């Protein structure tokens, strides 16, 4: 006889609540705190009570932000306890361990936490429209706002599986790459990072030369910080395509509607501020703490 539990099990996502008091996930290097914590979003209270505009209901918001981000932070705290990473900015952690197969879990949790915060930090219950200056940049790269919107949403809708779609700015555009557009669309899958220094993946065997060239090879410490052909870029905006974000409100066939309503919830003032500084013009990288007034830091320093 097989005995079954008469109580219906909740999913881990719904049932989870962090068991420890956590501190700031994105704390600056100048702050020495023992644990990471979930950052406070500017519109968290409004989102939790009323939802994210027409995009997400309150329950879906709490699941996708408070519950899921708390889970990621709790896992990060457990994996970094009593190590140098316990007080490091999340961006520094994900960049360092993107190359390390022995730290894959740490990278995945740090990168996903950074991506998820990036997604929610550009949303607003009263979103601002696209400014004339940002419209000019977008139109220069995509021919028009309408073309950019159609391409961005179609790219996200076509993703088969979870990930993020990003609007990114090339930091070297004004110096040596004027033949290419300043803005571009980038896709990352699962917990992949848009940060260029996290793109260089090592492998144990170099298939072109048969020389040992990976994490465990004799040349493992000699690779450049940037992958061949990579460019410095800065994320300005992203949309989350993970099903736990939209499935509750939209069902299996509702991804397109979710994306269209996401577009209507974007605070374009925040997006524009995210692209105002480049690698040579100041402290940069998703300056969402600065843009949203939360005081949290995403490890923006290079």
C-alpha positions in Angstrom: 0.0 0.0 0.0 1.2 3.5 -0.8 0.3 6.1 1.7 0.0 9.6 0.5 -0.1 12.9 2.4 -3.7 14.1 2.4 -2.5 17.7 2.5 -1.7 19.3 -0.9 1.9 20.3 -1.1 2.7 23.9 -2.0 5.4 24.6 -4.4 8.7 25.5 -3.0 8.3 29.0 -4.4 5.1 29.7 -2.6 5.9 28.0 0.6 9.4 29.4 1.0 10.1 32.1 3.6 13.7 33.0 4.5 14.7 31.6 7.9 17.3 34.2 8.7 17.4 38.0 8.9 19.2 39.1 5.7 20.9 42.4 4.9 21.5 44.2 1.7 22.2 42.1 -1.3 23.8 44.9 -3.2 25.7 46.7 -0.5 28.7 48.8 -1.6 32.2 47.7 -1.0 32.6 50.5 1.6 30.0 48.9 3.8 31.0 45.8 5.7 27.9 43.7 6.5 27.8 40.1 7.4 24.9 39.1 5.2 23.2 40.1 2.0 19.6 41.2 2.0 16.7 41.9 -0.4 16.8 45.6 -1.5 13.8 47.7 -0.9 12.2 48.7 -4.2 10.8 52.2 -4.4 7.3 51.0 -5.3 7.3 47.8 -3.3 4.4 48.8 -1.0 2.2 49.9 -3.9 3.1 46.8 -5.9 2.3 44.5 -3.0 -1.1 46.1 -2.4 -2.3 46.9 -6.0 0.0 44.9 -8.3 2.3 46.2 -11.0 -0.1 48.3 -13.1 -2.0 46.0 -15.4 1.0 43.7 -15.7 1.0 41.7 -12.5 -1.5 41.2 -9.7 -0.3 41.5 -6.1 0.0 37.8 -5.6 2.2 37.4 -8.6 4.3 40.3 -7.6 4.9 39.0 -4.1 5.9 35.6 -5.6 8.2 36.9 -8.3 9.9 39.6 -6.2 9.6 39.2 -2.4 9.4 35.4 -2.2 11.8 34.5 -5.0 14.3 37.2 -4.3 14.3 36.2 -0.6 15.0 32.6 -1.7 17.9 33.7 -3.8 19.4 35.9 -1.0 19.0 33.1 1.6 20.9 30.7 -0.7 23.6 33.3 -1.3 24.0 33.8 2.4 24.4 30.1 3.0 26.9 29.7 0.2 29.0 32.7 1.2 28.9 32.4 4.9 32.3 32.9 6.6 34.0 33.6 3.2 35.3 36.8 1.5 32.1 36.8 -0.6 29.8 37.4 2.4 30.2 41.1 2.1 31.0 41.5 -1.6 28.6 43.2 -4.1 26.6 40.7 -6.1 28.0 42.0 -9.4 31.6 41.3 -8.2 30.6 37.8 -7.2 28.9 36.8 -10.5 31.7 38.3 -12.6 34.4 36.4 -10.7 32.7 33.1 -10.7 31.2 33.2 -14.2 34.4 31.4 -15.3 34.5 28.8 -12.6 32.8 25.4 -13.1 33.3 24.6 -9.4 31.3 27.7 -8.4 28.4 27.3 -10.9 25.7 27.4 -8.2 27.1 30.5 -6.6 27.2 32.3 -10.0 23.7 31.2 -10.9 22.2 32.5 -7.7 24.1 35.8 -7.7 23.4 36.4 -11.4 19.7 35.6 -11.1 19.4 37.9 -8.0 21.1 40.7 -10.0 18.9 40.1 -13.1 15.7 40.0 -11.1 16.4 43.2 -9.3 17.3 44.8 -12.6 13.9 43.8 -14.0 11.8 45.1 -11.1 13.7 48.3 -10.6 12.6 49.7 -13.9 8.9 49.2 -13.3 6.5 51.9 -11.9 2.8 52.2 -11.0 3.0 55.6 -12.8 5.5 55.0 -15.6 7.1 58.0 -17.3 7.0 58.2 -21.1 10.1 58.0 -23.4 11.8 61.4 -23.5 12.7 63.1 -26.8 16.4 62.4 -26.1 16.0 58.7 -25.5 13.6 58.4 -28.4 16.3 59.9 -30.7 18.8 57.3 -29.5 16.3 54.4 -29.9 15.2 55.6 -33.3 18.8 55.9 -34.4 19.5 52.3 -33.5 16.2 50.7 -34.4 14.7 53.2 -37.0 11.7 54.0 -34.7 10.2 53.4 -31.3 7.6 51.2 -33.0 10.2 49.1 -34.6 12.2 48.7 -31.4 9.0 47.7 -29.4 8.0 45.2 -32.0 11.5 43.6 -32.2 12.0 43.6 -28.5 8.6 42.0 -27.7 8.9 39.5 -30.5 12.4 38.5 -29.3 11.1 37.9 -25.8 8.0 36.1 -27.0 10.1 33.7 -29.1 12.4 32.7 -26.2 11.6 29.0 -25.6 12.4 28.7 -21.9 13.3 31.1 -19.1 15.7 34.1 -19.4 15.9 37.8 -19.9 15.9 40.2 -22.9 17.9 43.3 -22.5 18.3 46.7 -24.0 22.0 47.5 -23.8 24.3 50.4 -24.6 27.7 50.0 -26.2 30.2 51.9 -24.0 32.7 52.3 -26.9 30.1 53.7 -29.4 31.5 57.3 -29.3 35.1 56.2 -29.6 35.6 53.5 -32.3 32.4 51.7 -33.2 30.2 54.4 -34.9 29.5 52.0 -37.7 27.4 49.9 -35.3 24.3 51.1 -33.5 24.7 52.5 -30.0 21.8 50.5 -28.6 21.2 46.8 -29.1 19.0 43.9 -27.9 20.7 41.1 -26.0 19.2 37.8 -24.8 20.4 35.8 -21.8 19.0 32.3 -20.9 18.3 30.9 -17.5 20.5 32.9 -15.1 23.0 34.1 -17.7 24.4 37.6 -17.2 24.5 40.5 -19.7 27.7 41.8 -18.2 30.5 41.4 -20.7 33.1 40.4 -18.2 30.9 37.4 -17.3 30.6 36.1 -20.9 34.0 34.5 -21.1 33.4 30.8 -20.4 36.4 28.6 -19.8 36.6 25.0 -21.1 38.9 22.2 -20.1 40.1 21.6 -23.6 40.8 24.1 -26.4 39.3 22.2 -29.4 41.1 24.4 -31.9 44.6 23.8 -30.7 44.2 20.8 -28.4 46.1 22.7 -25.7 44.9 22.7 -22.1 43.2 26.1 -21.7 40.4 25.8 -19.1 39.8 26.3 -15.5 42.0 23.3 -14.7 44.7 23.9 -17.4 48.1 25.5 -17.0 46.9 28.6 -18.8 43.8 29.0 -16.7 45.0 32.3 -15.3 46.1 34.0 -18.5 42.9 34.7 -20.3 41.9 38.3 -20.7 38.9 39.7 -18.7 37.0 40.1 -21.9 36.1 37.3 -24.4 37.4 37.6 -27.9 35.2 39.9 -29.9 33.4 41.2 -26.8 32.5 44.8 -26.3 31.9 46.8 -23.2 28.2 47.4 -22.7 25.8 48.5 -20.1 22.3 47.1 -19.5 19.6 49.7 -19.5 16.4 47.7 -19.4 15.3 44.1 -19.2 12.2 41.9 -19.2 11.9 38.7 -17.3 10.5 35.7 -19.3 10.6 33.1 -16.4 7.2 31.5 -16.2 6.8 31.9 -12.5 6.5 35.7 -13.1 3.6 35.6 -15.6 2.0 32.1 -15.6 -0.3 32.7 -12.7 -1.9 35.8 -14.2 -1.8 34.9 -17.9 -1.8 31.1 -18.3 0.2 29.0 -20.7 -0.8 31.0 -23.8 -0.6 34.4 -22.3 3.1 35.3 -22.6 2.5 37.8 -25.4 -0.1 39.7 -23.4 2.2 39.8 -20.4 5.0 41.3 -22.5 2.7 44.0 -23.9 1.5 45.0 -20.5 5.1 44.9 -19.2 6.0 47.6 -21.9 3.2 49.8 -20.5 4.7 49.5 -17.0 8.3 50.6 -17.8 9.6 53.8 -16.2 11.6 55.3 -19.1 13.2 57.9 -16.9 14.9 55.2 -15.0 15.9 53.5 -18.2 17.4 56.7 -19.6 19.4 57.3 -16.3 20.8 53.8 -16.5 22.4 54.7 -19.8 23.8 58.2 -19.0 27.3 57.1 -17.9 29.8 55.0 -19.7 32.9 53.2 -18.7 35.1 56.3 -18.9 32.6 58.8 -17.6 32.0 57.7 -14.0 30.8 54.9 -11.8 28.4 52.9 -13.9 26.7 49.6 -14.4 22.9 49.3 -13.6 23.0 52.3 -11.3 19.5 51.4 -10.2 20.1 52.3 -6.6 20.8 55.8 -7.7 18.0 55.9 -10.2 15.3 54.6 -8.0 16.4 56.2 -4.7 16.6 52.9 -2.9 20.2 53.5 -1.7 21.0 49.9 -2.7 24.1 49.2 -4.9 24.5 46.7 -7.6 28.2 46.5 -7.5 28.6 49.1 -10.2 32.3 49.8 -9.9 34.5 48.2 -12.5 
